[in-house]
Amino acid sequence: MAEIKENAFLGPLNKNNPVAVQVLGICSALAVTAELKPALIMGLSVTIIVALSNVVISLIRKTIPTSVRIIVQLVVVAALVTVVSEVLKAFVYDVSVQLSVYIGLIITNCILMGRLEAFAMQNKPWESFLDGLGNGCGYAMVLIIVAIFRELLGSGSLMGYRVIPESWYVDNGGCYMNNGMMMMPSMALILVACVIWVHRSFNKDLQDK
Amino acid sequence: MEHAITLLFRSIFVDNMIFAYFLGMCSYLAVSKNVKTSFMLGIAVTFVLIITLPINYLLDAYVLKAGAIAEGVDLSYLSFILFIAVIAAIVQVVEMFVEKFSPSLYASLGIFLPLIAVNCAIMGCALFMQQRTGMAETDPKSLNNIVDVIFYALGSGIGWMLSIVGLAAIREKMEYNQVPQALRGLGITFITVGLMAMAFLCFSGLKI
């Protein structure tokens, strides 16, 4: 029993990472990572929603008829996402504008459906909560890694604070220039590929034959 | 009409669902192993988009918008739940319909049909539609009436299909290539999609 609990939380952080291994929730992982702040908030929102929806579904798992389970799951998730989206609008309005439709798209984020189907429908609430927390954190981790590289190389700052001094830039007589390519959507894909590459080099058993 | 045609081409090439917004990525990566099934999935997605988007548009315009149903009533916070319910319900209906009238198509689409309900491209399209209806009429991205919405749905669907068939074709060829061990499978697919997205960036200068 203790092992299940540990695996439920720690597994998704490494060997069973939702983005790098299970290939879930790629859409938003790529779209919100141009800067660190939206990526952090997105990671946090997804973690909260996955953990809570896992608990709710796990509590009512015995009463849901299998034929309508997808709709029940979607409604639970949609309700939670609505709450989170209203909270974001109230407290961090600028970030919620930046994230635009991607907050609403958490509903169709495959991490949620995948974890609800694969884990919460068979397990007790506490384990499901840990599983949701672990998967959310694993997802947030990849988001943050990609966002750090994109923001640092693309605009020379982190969380909006300047890291690379102004005087280094070509305009001010230096020899440094931002890599504009990093702000393009296509670079996010290539950075995720690099994350997967490094991850699989360390975990040989995950490699494709 | 001219505006609608512009929207169609814009949504295929410039605002491509995959390369510009990364929507529908999960099934895009999972299903693109061979050209035939990915073509089928592309058709199914386009079909569901063309049906659900106009319905969601009407729902948004006549029920959800501030002051649409009665003076001073703003139901827009319900839009997530209602949109996803419409999409899930329509997908279910389409599934039953296809099963009844074309068992061969049903067999070849298999599990993809129910999965479309959670394809982010469909939900994403509905949310973009909600954003775009609020834009100024002269904006090339704005959706002013139901004809625009249908053309936008068609364009987004075709754009999605185009990119999944393209990726599937590349992956079929790549089977025989020597790829570094750790990059095989998922890694190299991501890099391929990244390069395709860069290629599609060229279209963003298109004046239509």
HADDOCK unambig.tbl for C-alpha pairs under 7 A between the chains (distance, minus, plus):
assign (segid A and resid 23 and name CA) (segid B and resid 26 and name CA) 6.84 0.50 0.50
assign (segid A and resid 24 and name CA) (segid B and resid 26 and name CA) 6.30 0.50 0.50
assign (segid A and resid 25 and name CA) (segid B and resid 26 and name CA) 6.83 0.50 0.50
assign (segid A and resid 26 and name CA) (segid B and resid 25 and name CA) 6.08 0.50 0.50
assign (segid A and resid 26 and name CA) (segid B and resid 26 and name CA) 6.30 0.50 0.50
assign (segid A and resid 27 and name CA) (segid B and resid 22 and name CA) 4.92 0.50 0.50
assign (segid A and resid 27 and name CA) (segid B and resid 23 and name CA) 5.38 0.50 0.50
assign (segid A and resid 27 and name CA) (segid B and resid 24 and name CA) 6.72 0.50 0.50
assign (segid A and resid 27 and name CA) (segid B and resid 25 and name CA) 5.34 0.50 0.50
assign (segid A and resid 30 and name CA) (segid B and resid 22 and name CA) 6.85 0.50 0.50
assign (segid A and resid 31 and name CA) (segid B and resid 21 and name CA) 6.49 0.50 0.50
assign (segid A and resid 31 and name CA) (segid B and resid 22 and name CA) 6.50 0.50 0.50
assign (segid A and resid 71 and name CA) (segid B and resid 88 and name CA) 6.72 0.50 0.50
assign (segid A and resid 75 and name CA) (segid B and resid 81 and name CA) 6.31 0.50 0.50
assign (segid A and resid 78 and name CA) (segid B and resid 80 and name CA) 6.11 0.50 0.50
assign (segid A and resid 78 and name CA) (segid B and resid 81 and name CA) 5.27 0.50 0.50
assign (segid A and resid 79 and name CA) (segid B and resid 81 and name CA) 6.66 0.50 0.50
assign (segid A and resid 82 and name CA) (segid B and resid 77 and name CA) 6.92 0.50 0.50
assign (segid A and resid 82 and name CA) (segid B and resid 80 and name CA) 6.78 0.50 0.50
assign (segid A and resid 101 and name CA) (segid B and resid 124 and name CA) 6.90 0.50 0.50
assign (segid A and resid 101 and name CA) (segid B and resid 127 and name CA) 6.02 0.50 0.50
assign (segid A and resid 101 and name CA) (segid B and resid 128 and name CA) 6.90 0.50 0.50
assign (segid A and resid 104 and name CA) (segid B and resid 80 and name CA) 6.52 0.50 0.50
assign (segid A and resid 105 and name CA) (segid B and resid 120 and name CA) 6.51 0.50 0.50
assign (segid A and resid 105 and name CA) (segid B and resid 123 and name CA) 6.79 0.50 0.50
assign (segid A and resid 105 and name CA) (segid B and resid 124 and name CA) 6.40 0.50 0.50
assign (segid A and resid 108 and name CA) (segid B and resid 118 and name CA) 4.96 0.50 0.50
assign (segid A and resid 108 and name CA) (segid B and resid 119 and name CA) 6.45 0.50 0.50
assign (segid A and resid 108 and name CA) (segid B and resid 120 and name CA) 5.38 0.50 0.50
assign (segid A and resid 109 and name CA) (segid B and resid 120 and name CA) 6.99 0.50 0.50
assign (segid A and resid 185 and name CA) (segid B and resid 20 and name CA) 6.62 0.50 0.50
assign (segid A and resid 186 and name CA) (segid B and resid 194 and name CA) 4.55 0.50 0.50
assign (segid A and resid 186 and name CA) (segid B and resid 195 and name CA) 6.90 0.50 0.50
assign (segid A and resid 186 and name CA) (segid B and resid 197 and name CA) 5.28 0.50 0.50
assign (segid A and resid 186 and name CA) (segid B and resid 198 and name CA) 5.77 0.50 0.50
assign (segid A and resid 187 and name CA) (segid B and resid 194 and name CA) 6.48 0.50 0.50
assign (segid A and resid 189 and name CA) (segid B and resid 190 and name CA) 5.63 0.50 0.50
assign (segid A and resid 189 and name CA) (segid B and resid 191 and name CA) 6.44 0.50 0.50
assign (segid A and resid 189 and name CA) (segid B and resid 194 and name CA) 5.12 0.50 0.50
assign (segid A and resid 190 and name CA) (segid B and resid 190 and name CA) 6.24 0.50 0.50
assign (segid A and resid 190 and name CA) (segid B and resid 191 and name CA) 5.05 0.50 0.50
assign (segid A and resid 190 and name CA) (segid B and resid 194 and name CA) 5.64 0.50 0.50
assign (segid A and resid 193 and name CA) (segid B and resid 187 and name CA) 4.72 0.50 0.50
assign (segid A and resid 193 and name CA) (segid B and resid 188 and name CA) 6.96 0.50 0.50
assign (segid A and resid 193 and name CA) (segid B and resid 190 and name CA) 5.38 0.50 0.50
assign (segid A and resid 193 and name CA) (segid B and resid 191 and name CA) 6.02 0.50 0.50
assign (segid A and resid 196 and name CA) (segid B and resid 187 and name CA) 5.90 0.50 0.50
assign (segid A and resid 197 and name CA) (segid B and resid 182 and name CA) 5.57 0.50 0.50
assign (segid A and resid 197 and name CA) (segid B and resid 183 and name CA) 5.36 0.50 0.50
assign (segid A and resid 197 and name CA) (segid B and resid 187 and name CA) 6.12 0.50 0.50
assign (segid A and resid 200 and name CA) (segid B and resid 182 and name CA) 5.33 0.50 0.50
assign (segid A and resid 201 and name CA) (segid B and resid 182 and name CA) 5.43 0.50 0.50
assign (segid A and resid 207 and name CA) (segid B and resid 181 and name CA) 6.82 0.50 0.50
assign (segid A and resid 207 and name CA) (segid B and resid 182 and name CA) 5.61 0.50 0.50
assign (segid A and resid 208 and name CA) (segid B and resid 184 and name CA) 5.76 0.50 0.50
assign (segid A and resid 208 and name CA) (segid B and resid 185 and name CA) 6.09 0.50 0.50
